[in-house]
Amino acid sequence: METIPSASYSMTLRVEFPHQSGALGSILTAVGEAGGLVGAVDIVRMRGGMTIRDITVNSRNSDHGRRIVQSVEALPDTRVINVSDRTFLMHLGGKIEIRSKHQIRTRDDLSMVYTPGVARVCRAIAEDPERAFNLTIKRNTVAVVTDGTAVLGLGNIGPEAAMPVMEGKAALFKQFADVDAFPICLDTTDAEEIIQTVKRIAPGFGGINLEDISAPRCFEIEKRLKEELDIPVFHDDQHGTAVVVLASLINAVKVVGKKMENLRVVVCGVGAAGVACARIMMSAGVRDIVGVDIHGVVHRGREQTDTSNGWFAENTNPDNRTGGLAEAVTGADVFVGVSAPGVLKVEHLDLMAEDPIVFAMANPEPEIHPEDAMGKVRIMATGRSDYPNQINNVLCFPGVFRGALDIRAREIDEAMKLAAAEAMAAVIPEDELVEDYIIPSVFDERVAPAVAEAVAEAGKASGMARRIGQQTEAGIIGPQAF
């Protein structure tokens, strides 16, 4: 199944062609016949009987883009002057920057922002380290930390190649929750070195977002950092995915008229995200979960080592089912895919229970394409933005950290994650829920504030908060500051 063209493979063709009737139409027709999707068409200039226009085109992949260009170049009296990859242009020079909150125009400004006035602020923090939350960026800053070993669907591509993803994450933090995040890409895959490095940089941050660290090391890294730091540590590949999956499931079961406790769920992929999805679904009342990996169904007594560090074998599959994916999905109500492209086949859908729910979240290619599943499933969701029901972590992590930072949380616990999922699901009123609208859009401005508020309230209730209520910050001024 060929994917539809998308903005991730978007290019702008600067084309010169005769200024005559039908010429532009021929170009647009050529693009369409080659399978491209035309966006904006902008005039650049006209001279000497020739027109130059910029034509924005979405393609399926790089090879498809080249074929589209060749189709346009094959037209008579038509020349493609330049082709710009719009995605690469967006990344030129990086996607984030640091700006000062204050203009430094005079000697007085300099003496307060920097020396000698800054020394007074340093002494105040030395006497009471908690004041760093008020007097430095710590109050609103998150480190996005990776070692580049499990980046998107690309795998172990290293810290430099991981930087564009981490920059993007930082941009999303700012856009959706006004959290200042910074990418930290570590040139080591040793778990102990990662733990010690994060601990050493932690004083400058109010939270740590672990990202794209391969299993099973990610479990130990997160566990240790949560134990040894007094700020929130959140592995987004695990918990961000899990929160959005649960929010989607909360609404999906309302649409199909089923109950959490009666569901049988198959989780395909038993790494970091799979474990977290299973854990949070169990916390929400799901009792029957079966994990499947490359070796088949995870069950007690199986010899193969799984990437969940044995968690799935010990905590799921109550009937100790065996076999492969076909055996796992037989009679299942829900398929949650955090694995690999194309592993779920149309014939597998025929084996599932009535009104099946499929979350195929492998990126960029899902476990099964919605076009193939059409008519076979009641509810379909993917991780892609070009289909309905996008299960995307950006719905979770900005609001979760906003809420945690607002209460100066020590930790993001299970209660806070459940609250985030419930708040996210509740953004869509029940009377608006339909098969292709079970989860809010990533651009729904209601999501991050709702999640942040729910997380903050849950954190206060569970004792994770160091800051209760709207405490005045007048304390930054007073005798102790002088």
C-alpha positions as CSV (number, residue, x, y, z in Angstrom):
1,M,0.0,0.0,0.0
2,E,1.5,3.3,-1.1
3,T,1.2,6.1,1.5
4,I,-0.4,9.4,0.6
5,P,1.9,12.4,0.0
6,S,2.7,14.4,3.1
7,A,4.4,17.6,4.2
8,S,7.3,15.5,5.6
9,Y,8.4,15.1,2.0
10,S,7.5,18.6,0.8
11,M,9.4,20.5,-1.8
12,T,9.2,23.8,-3.6
13,L,9.9,23.7,-7.3
14,R,11.0,27.0,-8.9
15,V,9.8,26.5,-12.5
16,E,10.3,28.7,-15.6
17,F,7.8,28.2,-18.4
18,P,6.2,30.2,-21.3
19,H,3.8,32.9,-20.3
20,Q,0.9,31.5,-22.3
21,S,-2.5,29.9,-21.7
22,G,-2.5,26.4,-20.4
23,A,1.3,26.2,-19.5
24,L,0.7,26.3,-15.8
25,G,-2.1,23.9,-16.1
26,S,0.1,21.4,-17.9
27,I,2.7,21.6,-15.1
28,L,0.1,21.0,-12.4
29,T,-1.4,18.2,-14.4
30,A,2.1,16.6,-14.7
31,V,2.6,16.8,-10.9
32,G,-0.8,15.3,-10.3
33,E,-0.3,12.4,-12.8
34,A,3.0,11.7,-11.1
35,G,1.2,11.3,-7.8
36,G,2.2,14.6,-6.2
37,L,-0.1,16.8,-4.2
38,V,0.1,20.5,-5.1
39,G,0.0,23.1,-2.4
40,A,0.8,26.8,-2.9
41,V,1.5,28.3,-6.3
42,D,3.3,31.6,-6.0
43,I,4.5,33.9,-8.8
44,V,8.1,35.0,-8.6
45,R,8.5,37.2,-11.7
46,M,7.5,37.6,-15.4
47,R,9.9,38.7,-18.1
48,G,10.6,38.1,-21.8
49,G,7.5,36.1,-22.3
50,M,8.5,33.6,-19.5
51,T,7.0,33.2,-16.1
52,I,8.8,31.9,-13.0
53,R,6.6,30.4,-10.2
54,D,7.3,28.6,-7.0
55,I,5.1,25.4,-6.8
56,T,4.9,23.6,-3.4
57,V,4.4,19.9,-3.8
58,N,4.0,17.1,-1.3
59,S,5.4,13.6,-2.2
60,R,5.4,10.2,-0.6
61,N,9.2,9.9,-0.3
62,S,12.5,11.2,-1.7
63,D,12.4,8.9,-4.8
64,H,8.8,9.9,-5.5
65,G,9.8,13.6,-5.3
66,R,12.6,13.0,-7.9
67,R,10.1,11.4,-10.2
68,I,7.7,14.4,-9.9
69,V,10.6,16.8,-10.8
70,Q,11.5,14.6,-13.8
71,S,7.8,14.7,-15.0
72,V,7.8,18.5,-14.9
73,E,11.2,18.8,-16.6
74,A,9.9,16.6,-19.4
75,L,7.4,19.2,-20.5
76,P,8.4,21.3,-23.5
77,D,9.9,24.7,-22.9
78,T,9.8,24.1,-19.2
79,R,12.8,24.4,-16.9
80,V,13.0,23.5,-13.2
81,I,15.4,26.1,-11.9
82,N,15.7,24.9,-8.3
83,V,14.2,22.4,-5.9
84,S,14.1,23.2,-2.2
85,D,13.4,20.6,0.4
86,R,11.0,22.5,2.8
87,T,11.7,20.1,5.7
88,F,15.5,20.6,5.5
89,L,15.0,24.3,5.2
90,M,13.1,24.3,8.4
91,H,16.1,22.7,10.2
92,L,18.7,25.1,8.8
93,G,20.8,26.4,11.7
94,G,18.6,24.4,14.2
95,K,15.1,25.1,15.3
96,I,15.6,26.7,18.7
97,E,17.5,29.6,20.2
98,I,18.1,31.3,23.5
99,R,16.8,34.8,24.1
100,S,17.4,37.2,27.0
101,K,14.3,38.2,29.0
102,H,15.8,41.6,29.7
103,Q,17.4,44.3,27.5
104,I,20.8,45.2,28.7
105,R,21.3,48.8,27.5
106,T,22.9,50.7,30.4
107,R,25.6,50.3,33.1
108,D,22.8,49.9,35.6
109,D,21.3,47.0,33.6
110,L,24.6,45.3,33.4
111,S,25.4,45.7,37.1
112,M,22.1,44.0,38.0
113,V,22.0,41.3,35.4
114,Y,25.7,40.5,35.8
115,T,28.5,41.7,38.0
116,P,28.5,43.0,40.7
117,G,24.7,42.7,41.5
118,V,24.4,39.0,40.5
119,A,26.7,38.1,43.4
120,R,23.9,39.0,45.9
121,V,21.5,36.6,44.1
122,C,24.2,33.8,44.1
123,R,24.7,34.2,47.9
124,A,20.9,34.1,48.5
125,I,20.7,30.7,46.6
126,A,23.8,29.4,48.4
127,E,22.1,30.1,51.7
128,D,18.8,28.5,50.5
129,P,19.1,26.3,47.4
130,E,15.3,26.1,47.0
131,R,15.4,29.8,45.9
132,A,17.0,28.6,42.6
133,F,13.4,27.8,41.6
134,N,12.5,31.5,41.9
135,L,15.7,33.1,40.9
136,T,17.0,31.0,37.9
137,I,15.6,29.3,34.9
138,K,15.4,26.1,36.9
139,R,11.7,26.9,37.6
140,N,10.8,26.4,34.0
141,T,13.5,24.4,32.3
142,V,13.5,20.8,31.2
143,A,16.5,18.8,29.9
144,V,15.6,16.6,26.9
145,V,18.2,13.8,27.2
146,T,19.1,11.1,24.8
147,D,21.9,8.8,23.7
148,G,20.5,8.4,20.2
149,T,20.0,4.7,20.4
150,A,16.3,4.4,19.7
151,V,15.4,7.5,17.6
152,L,11.9,7.3,16.1
153,G,11.8,4.4,13.7
154,L,15.5,4.9,12.8
155,G,17.1,3.0,15.6
156,N,20.6,3.6,16.9
157,I,21.8,6.6,14.8
158,G,23.9,8.3,17.5
159,P,23.7,11.6,19.4
160,E,24.5,14.0,16.6
161,A,21.8,12.5,14.3
162,A,19.4,12.5,17.2
163,M,19.7,16.3,17.8
164,P,17.0,17.4,15.2
165,V,14.4,15.3,17.1
166,M,15.5,16.7,20.5
167,E,15.4,20.2,19.1
168,G,11.9,19.5,17.8
169,K,10.9,18.3,21.2
170,A,12.2,21.5,22.8
171,A,10.3,23.6,20.3
172,L,7.1,21.7,21.1
173,F,7.6,22.2,24.9
174,K,7.7,26.0,24.3
175,Q,4.9,26.1,21.7
176,F,2.3,24.2,23.7
177,A,3.2,24.8,27.4
178,D,5.7,27.7,27.5
179,V,8.3,25.3,29.0
180,D,12.0,26.1,28.2
181,A,13.6,22.8,27.1
182,F,17.1,22.2,25.9
183,P,18.4,19.2,24.0
184,I,21.2,17.2,25.7
185,C,22.6,14.5,23.4
186,L,25.1,12.3,25.2
187,D,28.0,10.6,23.5
188,T,27.8,7.4,25.5
189,T,25.5,4.4,25.6
190,D,26.8,3.2,29.0
191,A,23.8,3.3,31.4
192,E,25.9,4.3,34.5
193,E,27.7,7.1,32.6
194,I,24.3,8.4,31.4
195,I,22.9,8.3,35.0
196,Q,25.9,10.1,36.4
197,T,26.0,12.7,33.6
198,V,22.3,13.6,34.1
199,K,22.8,13.8,37.9
200,R,25.6,16.3,37.4
201,I,23.6,18.6,35.1
202,A,20.4,18.3,37.1
203,P,20.9,21.4,39.2
204,G,20.2,23.6,36.3
205,F,16.8,22.0,35.4
206,G,13.4,21.6,37.0
207,G,12.8,18.3,35.2
208,I,14.4,15.6,33.0
209,N,12.7,14.3,29.9
210,L,14.5,11.1,28.8
211,E,14.0,10.4,25.1
212,D,14.9,7.7,22.5
213,I,17.0,5.5,24.8
214,S,16.8,1.9,23.9
215,A,15.4,-0.9,26.0
216,P,16.2,-2.5,28.4
217,R,18.7,0.1,29.5
218,C,16.1,2.8,29.6
219,F,14.3,1.1,32.5
220,E,17.3,1.1,34.7
221,I,18.3,4.6,33.8
222,E,14.9,6.0,34.6
223,K,14.5,4.0,37.8
224,R,17.9,5.1,39.1
225,L,17.4,8.8,38.2
226,K,14.0,8.8,39.8
227,E,15.5,7.4,43.0
228,E,18.5,9.7,43.1
229,L,17.1,13.1,41.9
230,D,14.6,15.3,43.6
231,I,13.1,16.6,40.3
232,P,10.7,14.8,37.9
233,V,12.2,12.3,35.6
234,F,9.9,11.2,32.7
235,H,10.9,8.8,29.9
236,D,8.5,10.1,27.3
237,D,8.8,7.0,25.0
238,Q,7.3,5.0,27.8
239,H,5.0,7.3,29.7
240,G,4.0,9.9,27.1
241,T,3.0,7.1,24.7
242,A,1.1,5.3,27.5
243,V,-0.8,8.4,28.6
244,V,-2.1,9.2,25.1
245,V,-2.9,5.5,24.5
246,L,-5.0,5.3,27.6
247,A,-6.7,8.6,26.8
248,S,-7.6,7.2,23.3
249,L,-8.7,3.9,24.8
250,I,-10.9,5.7,27.4
251,N,-12.9,7.3,24.6
252,A,-12.7,4.4,22.2
253,V,-14.5,2.0,24.6
254,K,-17.2,4.6,25.0
255,V,-17.8,4.6,21.3
256,V,-17.9,0.8,21.0
257,G,-19.8,0.3,24.2
258,K,-17.3,-1.9,26.0
259,K,-15.7,-1.7,29.5
260,M,-12.1,-1.6,30.5
261,E,-12.3,-4.6,32.8
262,N,-13.8,-6.8,30.0
263,L,-11.2,-6.0,27.3
264,R,-8.6,-8.4,26.0
265,V,-5.7,-6.3,24.7
266,V,-2.7,-7.3,22.6
267,V,0.4,-5.2,22.9
268,C,2.7,-5.8,19.9
269,G,6.2,-4.7,20.9
270,V,7.4,-5.3,24.5
271,G,10.0,-2.6,24.8
272,A,9.8,0.6,26.7
273,A,6.6,1.9,25.2
274,G,4.9,-1.5,25.4
275,V,5.6,-2.0,29.1
276,A,4.4,1.5,29.9
277,C,1.2,1.1,27.9
278,A,0.5,-2.2,29.6
279,R,1.1,-0.8,33.0
280,I,-1.2,2.2,32.6
281,M,-3.9,0.2,31.1
282,M,-3.8,-2.2,34.0
283,S,-3.9,0.7,36.4
284,A,-7.1,1.8,34.5
285,G,-8.8,-1.6,35.0
286,V,-7.7,-3.7,32.0
287,R,-7.1,-7.3,33.3
288,D,-6.2,-9.3,30.2
289,I,-3.2,-8.1,28.3
290,V,-1.0,-10.3,26.0
291,G,2.4,-9.1,24.8
292,V,3.9,-10.1,21.5
293,D,7.4,-9.6,20.2
294,I,9.6,-10.9,17.3
295,H,9.7,-14.4,19.0
296,G,5.9,-14.6,19.5
297,V,3.6,-14.4,22.5
298,V,5.5,-13.5,25.7
299,H,4.5,-16.1,28.3
300,R,5.8,-17.7,31.5
301,G,8.4,-20.3,30.7
302,R,9.4,-18.9,27.4
303,E,13.2,-19.2,26.8
304,Q,13.8,-16.1,24.7
305,T,14.8,-12.9,26.5
306,D,12.4,-10.0,25.9
307,T,13.2,-6.3,25.9
308,S,10.9,-5.7,28.9
309,N,13.4,-7.2,31.3
310,G,10.9,-10.0,31.9
311,W,8.1,-7.7,33.1
312,F,5.6,-8.9,30.5
313,A,6.1,-12.6,31.3
314,E,5.7,-12.0,35.0
315,N,2.7,-9.6,34.9
316,T,0.6,-10.2,31.8
317,N,-1.0,-13.1,29.9
318,P,-3.1,-14.5,32.7
319,D,-4.1,-17.5,30.6
320,N,-0.5,-18.1,29.6
321,R,-1.3,-18.1,25.9
322,T,1.4,-19.2,23.4
323,G,2.0,-18.9,19.7
324,G,2.4,-16.0,17.4
325,L,0.6,-12.8,16.6
326,A,-2.3,-14.7,15.0
327,E,-2.9,-16.6,18.2
328,A,-2.6,-13.5,20.3
329,V,-5.2,-11.4,18.3
330,T,-7.8,-14.2,18.1
331,G,-10.7,-12.8,20.1
332,A,-8.9,-9.7,21.1
333,D,-10.8,-6.4,21.5
334,V,-7.8,-4.1,21.1
335,F,-4.5,-4.1,19.3
336,V,-1.8,-1.7,20.5
337,G,1.1,-1.6,18.1
338,V,4.5,-0.1,19.2
339,S,6.5,-2.4,17.0
340,A,7.3,-2.4,13.3
341,P,5.7,-1.6,10.0
342,G,3.3,-4.0,8.3
343,V,3.3,-6.7,11.0
344,L,-0.5,-6.7,11.4
345,K,-2.2,-8.2,8.4
346,V,-5.8,-7.9,7.1
347,E,-6.3,-11.6,7.9
348,H,-5.4,-10.9,11.6
349,L,-8.3,-8.3,11.8
350,D,-10.8,-11.1,10.8
351,L,-9.7,-13.0,13.9
352,M,-10.4,-10.2,16.4
353,A,-13.5,-9.7,18.4
354,E,-16.5,-7.7,17.3
355,D,-15.9,-3.9,16.9
356,P,-12.1,-4.2,17.1
357,I,-10.0,-1.2,18.1
358,V,-6.6,-0.9,16.4
359,F,-3.9,1.6,17.5
360,A,-1.1,1.1,15.0
361,M,1.6,3.5,16.2
362,A,4.8,2.4,14.4
363,N,6.4,5.5,12.8
364,P,6.6,6.5,10.1
365,E,5.0,3.4,8.7
366,P,2.3,1.8,10.9
367,E,1.7,-1.9,11.7
368,I,-1.2,-1.7,9.2
369,H,-2.3,1.2,7.0
370,P,-5.8,2.6,7.7
371,E,-6.7,2.0,4.0
372,D,-6.0,-1.7,4.4
373,A,-8.0,-1.9,7.7
374,M,-11.0,0.0,6.4
375,G,-14.2,-2.0,6.9
376,K,-12.4,-4.4,9.2
377,V,-12.1,-2.3,12.3
378,R,-14.4,-0.1,14.2
379,I,-11.8,2.4,15.4
380,M,-8.4,3.0,13.9
381,A,-5.6,5.2,15.2
382,T,-2.0,5.7,14.1
383,G,0.9,7.9,15.1
384,R,0.7,9.9,11.9
385,S,-0.7,13.3,11.4
386,D,-2.2,12.6,7.9
387,Y,-4.8,10.2,9.3
388,P,-7.6,10.8,11.9
389,N,-7.0,9.8,15.6
390,Q,-3.3,10.7,15.8
391,I,-1.7,9.2,18.9
392,N,1.1,11.7,19.4
393,N,3.1,12.3,22.6
394,V,2.9,16.0,22.1
395,L,-0.6,15.8,23.6
396,C,1.1,14.6,26.8
397,F,4.5,15.8,27.7
398,P,4.1,19.6,27.5
399,G,1.1,19.6,29.8
400,V,2.5,17.0,32.1
401,F,5.7,19.0,32.7
402,R,3.8,22.3,32.9
403,G,1.8,20.8,35.8
404,A,4.8,19.3,37.4
405,L,6.9,22.4,37.2
406,D,4.0,24.6,38.5
407,I,3.9,22.6,41.8
408,R,7.7,22.0,41.8
409,A,7.0,18.3,41.9
410,R,9.6,15.8,43.2
411,E,8.3,13.1,40.8
412,I,5.7,12.4,38.2
413,D,3.9,9.4,39.8
414,E,1.3,7.0,38.5
415,A,-1.6,9.1,39.8
416,M,-0.4,12.1,37.9
417,K,-0.1,10.0,34.6
418,L,-3.7,8.6,35.1
419,A,-5.0,12.1,35.7
420,A,-3.3,13.3,32.5
421,A,-4.9,10.6,30.5
422,E,-8.4,11.3,32.0
423,A,-8.1,15.0,31.4
424,M,-6.9,14.5,27.8
425,A,-9.8,12.2,27.1
426,A,-12.3,14.6,28.7
427,V,-11.4,17.4,26.3
428,I,-13.8,15.8,23.9
429,P,-17.3,15.8,25.2
430,E,-19.0,12.4,25.1
431,D,-21.7,13.6,22.6
432,E,-18.9,14.6,20.2
433,L,-17.1,11.2,20.3
434,V,-17.2,9.3,17.0
435,E,-15.0,6.6,15.4
436,D,-12.6,9.0,13.8
437,Y,-12.5,11.5,16.7
438,I,-11.5,9.8,19.9
439,I,-8.5,11.9,20.7
440,P,-8.0,15.7,20.5
441,S,-5.9,17.3,17.8
442,V,-2.3,18.1,18.7
443,F,-3.3,21.7,17.9
444,D,-6.3,21.7,20.3
445,E,-5.4,24.6,22.7
446,R,-7.5,23.0,25.4
447,V,-5.3,20.0,25.9
448,A,-2.1,21.3,27.5
449,P,-3.9,23.5,30.1
450,A,-6.3,20.7,31.0
451,V,-3.5,18.1,31.4
452,A,-1.4,20.6,33.4
453,E,-4.2,21.4,35.8
454,A,-5.0,17.7,36.3
455,V,-1.4,16.7,36.8
456,A,-0.9,19.5,39.3
457,E,-4.0,18.6,41.4
458,A,-3.0,14.9,41.3
459,G,0.5,15.8,42.4
460,K,-0.7,17.8,45.3
461,A,-3.1,15.0,46.4
462,S,-0.3,12.3,46.2
463,G,2.3,14.4,48.1
464,M,4.5,15.1,45.1
465,A,4.2,18.9,45.3
466,R,6.7,21.2,47.0
467,R,4.6,24.2,46.1
468,I,0.9,24.3,47.1
469,G,-1.4,27.1,46.0
470,Q,-0.5,30.4,44.4
471,Q,2.3,31.3,46.8
472,T,3.5,34.9,46.5
473,E,7.0,35.5,45.2
474,A,7.4,38.6,47.3
475,G,9.9,36.6,49.3
476,I,12.6,37.4,46.6
477,I,12.7,40.9,48.1
478,G,13.5,41.4,51.8
479,P,16.3,41.5,54.3
480,Q,17.5,38.0,53.5
481,A,18.2,39.1,49.9
482,F,20.6,41.8,50.9
